[in-house]
Amino acid sequence: MNKERYTVIVDDNFHYMDEEHRYEHGEFSTYERAVAACKKIVDEELQDMLKQGIKPEDLSATWALYGSDPYIIGGSSRFSARDYVTEKIEERGDTQQAWWRLFRWRKRT
């Protein structure tokens, strides 16, 4: 029987690398349940951003600046919230992502 546990940790993109804004979301018995928890966090946040009037094409940049970044500790598999956000936006058909604008903006500052 597999007794490995998977812990979901959430970082705050707005406070990048600041452990004071990191929290443990929960512990799960399977990797799949941990991934589902990560996806739920991201999905709810993207929906909230849309409800607040963020344009669909600006979702990825807004999430990258202000969103929660869940990840999993345990096991050898890796969940990337950034990759998941990109997949969700592509599913929606919002292909004009704003990553390039974010990159250009950061280079100017």
C-alpha positions as CSV (number, residue, x, y, z in Angstrom):
1,M,0.0,0.0,0.0
2,N,1.3,3.5,-1.0
3,K,1.7,5.6,2.1
4,E,3.3,8.5,0.3
5,R,1.6,11.9,1.0
6,Y,1.4,14.9,-1.3
7,T,1.4,18.3,0.2
8,V,0.0,21.3,-1.7
9,I,1.9,24.5,-0.9
10,V,0.7,27.9,-2.3
11,D,3.0,30.8,-3.1
12,D,1.7,34.3,-3.8
13,N,3.1,35.6,-7.1
14,F,2.7,39.2,-5.9
15,H,5.1,38.5,-3.1
16,Y,7.5,36.3,-5.2
17,M,10.1,34.4,-3.1
18,D,8.6,35.8,0.2
19,E,8.0,32.8,2.4
20,E,5.8,34.9,4.8
21,H,3.1,34.8,2.1
22,R,3.4,31.0,1.5
23,Y,0.8,28.6,3.1
24,E,0.1,24.9,3.2
25,H,-3.2,24.2,1.5
26,G,-3.5,20.6,2.5
27,E,-2.1,17.1,2.4
28,F,-3.4,14.4,0.0
29,S,-3.2,10.7,-0.3
30,T,-2.7,10.6,-4.0
31,Y,-0.9,12.8,-6.5
32,E,-4.1,13.1,-8.6
33,R,-6.0,14.6,-5.6
34,A,-3.2,17.0,-5.0
35,V,-3.3,18.1,-8.7
36,A,-7.0,18.5,-8.5
37,A,-6.6,20.8,-5.5
38,C,-4.0,22.8,-7.3
39,K,-6.2,23.1,-10.4
40,K,-9.2,24.2,-8.3
41,I,-7.2,27.0,-6.7
42,V,-6.1,28.3,-10.1
43,D,-9.6,27.8,-11.7
44,E,-11.3,29.7,-8.9
45,E,-8.8,32.5,-9.1
46,L,-9.1,32.9,-12.9
47,Q,-12.9,33.0,-12.6
48,D,-12.6,35.7,-10.0
49,M,-10.3,37.7,-12.2
50,L,-12.8,37.4,-15.1
51,K,-15.6,38.5,-12.8
52,Q,-13.5,41.6,-11.8
53,G,-13.3,42.6,-15.4
54,I,-9.9,41.4,-16.4
55,K,-9.9,40.8,-20.1
56,P,-9.5,37.2,-21.1
57,E,-6.4,38.0,-23.2
58,D,-4.8,39.6,-20.1
59,L,-5.5,36.7,-17.7
60,S,-2.1,35.1,-17.9
61,A,-0.2,38.3,-17.2
62,T,-2.6,39.2,-14.4
63,W,-2.2,35.8,-12.8
64,A,1.6,35.9,-13.2
65,L,1.7,39.2,-11.3
66,Y,-1.0,38.7,-8.7
67,G,-2.2,35.0,-8.6
68,S,-1.6,32.1,-6.3
69,D,1.0,29.6,-7.4
70,P,0.2,26.2,-6.0
71,Y,2.7,23.3,-6.2
72,I,3.1,19.9,-4.8
73,I,5.7,18.5,-2.5
74,G,6.1,14.7,-2.6
75,G,6.6,12.2,-5.3
76,S,8.6,12.6,-8.4
77,S,5.9,14.3,-10.6
78,R,5.7,18.0,-11.0
79,F,2.6,20.3,-11.3
80,S,3.2,23.7,-12.9
81,A,0.4,26.3,-12.3
82,R,1.9,28.5,-15.0
83,D,1.6,25.7,-17.5
84,Y,-1.9,25.0,-16.3
85,V,-2.9,28.7,-16.7
86,T,-1.6,28.6,-20.3
87,E,-3.6,25.4,-21.0
88,K,-6.8,26.9,-19.6
89,I,-6.4,30.1,-21.6
90,E,-5.8,28.1,-24.8
91,E,-8.9,25.9,-24.0
92,R,-11.0,29.1,-23.8
93,G,-9.6,30.3,-27.1
94,D,-8.0,33.4,-25.6
95,T,-4.8,32.9,-27.6
96,Q,-3.6,36.5,-27.5
97,Q,-1.8,36.1,-24.2
98,A,-0.1,39.0,-22.5
99,W,3.1,37.2,-21.4
100,W,5.1,39.2,-24.0
101,R,3.7,42.5,-22.6
102,L,4.6,41.4,-19.1
103,F,8.1,40.5,-20.2
104,R,8.5,43.8,-22.1
105,W,7.2,45.8,-19.1
106,R,9.6,44.1,-16.7
107,K,12.5,44.8,-19.0
108,R,11.8,48.5,-19.1
109,T,11.7,48.9,-15.3
